Structure formats: structure tokens, C-alpha cells
Amino acid sequence: MNEFNRKKVWKKIQSSGDELQPLLKPSRYHPNGRNAYAHIALSIKEKFGQSYKDISDDKIDEIILHIEYLLKTPS
């Protein structure tokens, strides 16, 4: 992914993480609270098989849609 798109996705992760943080359910594996930014980044990695930085530029719309989906369905 080129630097412009990488920054665009990171900004989306940050803004969405801010919204998602209070919505994440508590987890016994995270006694000090869950990290919404890591949650989003890990979900992207699980769905696309690689870090958001390594995904090709033509999938940026899919990444943004996936982040929006995570906001609608917090877990």
C-alpha cells in the first residue's frame, strides 16, 4: 500500500478506535481493558491475511468497509 493510502487507513483506524473503545465488551484476557486500535488492526489482519500496511491499494475500499462493519458490530 502506498504511503497516502496507509495514512488514510491509519486515520480511519484511529477515529474508529476512539468510537469503538467504550463499546468493546470486557474480556478476562484483558483485565486492564481492551485496545480498540489493536482490535481493528488484528481484525483486518485476520480478514485479509496480512497487515493493513501490506495490503494492495486496490483493496482500500474493502478495508474501510470492514472497519465500518466493526463499528456497527462491536464484540
C-alpha positions as CSV (number, residue, x, y, z in Angstrom):
1,M,0.0,0.0,0.0
2,N,1.3,3.4,-0.8
3,E,2.0,5.9,1.9
4,F,-1.0,8.1,1.2
5,N,-3.4,5.2,1.5
6,R,-1.6,3.8,4.5
7,K,-2.1,7.1,6.3
8,K,-5.7,7.2,5.2
9,V,-6.4,3.8,6.7
10,W,-4.5,4.6,9.9
11,K,-6.6,7.7,10.4
12,K,-9.7,5.6,9.9
13,I,-8.4,3.1,12.4
14,Q,-7.7,5.9,14.9
15,S,-11.1,7.7,14.6
16,S,-13.0,4.4,14.6
17,G,-10.9,3.1,17.6
18,D,-11.9,6.2,19.5
19,E,-15.6,5.4,18.9
20,L,-15.2,1.7,19.4
21,Q,-13.3,1.8,22.7
22,P,-16.3,2.3,25.0
23,L,-18.3,-0.3,23.0
24,L,-15.9,-3.2,23.4
25,K,-17.1,-5.9,25.8
26,P,-14.8,-6.7,28.7
27,S,-12.6,-9.7,28.4
28,R,-11.0,-11.8,31.1
29,Y,-7.9,-11.9,28.8
30,H,-7.6,-8.1,29.1
31,P,-8.1,-7.2,32.8
32,N,-6.9,-3.7,32.2
33,G,-9.3,-3.1,29.3
34,R,-9.2,-3.9,25.6
35,N,-7.3,-1.8,23.0
36,A,-9.7,-0.8,20.2
37,Y,-6.9,0.1,17.8
38,A,-5.3,-3.3,18.2
39,H,-8.7,-4.9,17.9
40,I,-9.3,-3.2,14.5
41,A,-5.8,-3.9,13.2
42,L,-6.0,-7.6,14.2
43,S,-9.4,-8.0,12.6
44,I,-8.0,-6.5,9.4
45,K,-5.1,-8.9,9.5
46,E,-7.3,-11.9,10.2
47,K,-9.7,-11.0,7.3
48,F,-7.1,-10.1,4.7
49,G,-4.3,-12.3,5.8
50,Q,-1.8,-9.5,6.2
51,S,-1.2,-6.2,8.0
52,Y,-3.1,-3.2,6.6
53,K,0.2,-1.8,5.5
54,D,0.9,-4.7,3.3
55,I,-2.5,-5.0,1.6
56,S,-2.6,-3.7,-2.0
57,D,-4.0,-0.3,-2.8
58,D,-7.0,-1.7,-4.7
59,K,-8.4,-3.2,-1.5
60,I,-8.6,0.1,0.4
61,D,-12.4,0.4,0.0
62,E,-12.8,-3.1,1.4
63,I,-10.6,-2.2,4.4
64,I,-12.7,0.9,5.1
65,L,-15.9,-1.1,4.8
66,H,-14.6,-3.7,7.2
67,I,-13.6,-1.0,9.7
68,E,-17.1,0.4,9.5
69,Y,-18.6,-3.0,9.9
70,L,-16.6,-3.4,13.2
71,L,-18.1,-0.2,14.5
72,K,-21.6,-1.5,13.8
73,T,-20.9,-4.9,15.4
74,P,-18.6,-4.4,18.4
75,S,-17.6,-7.6,20.1
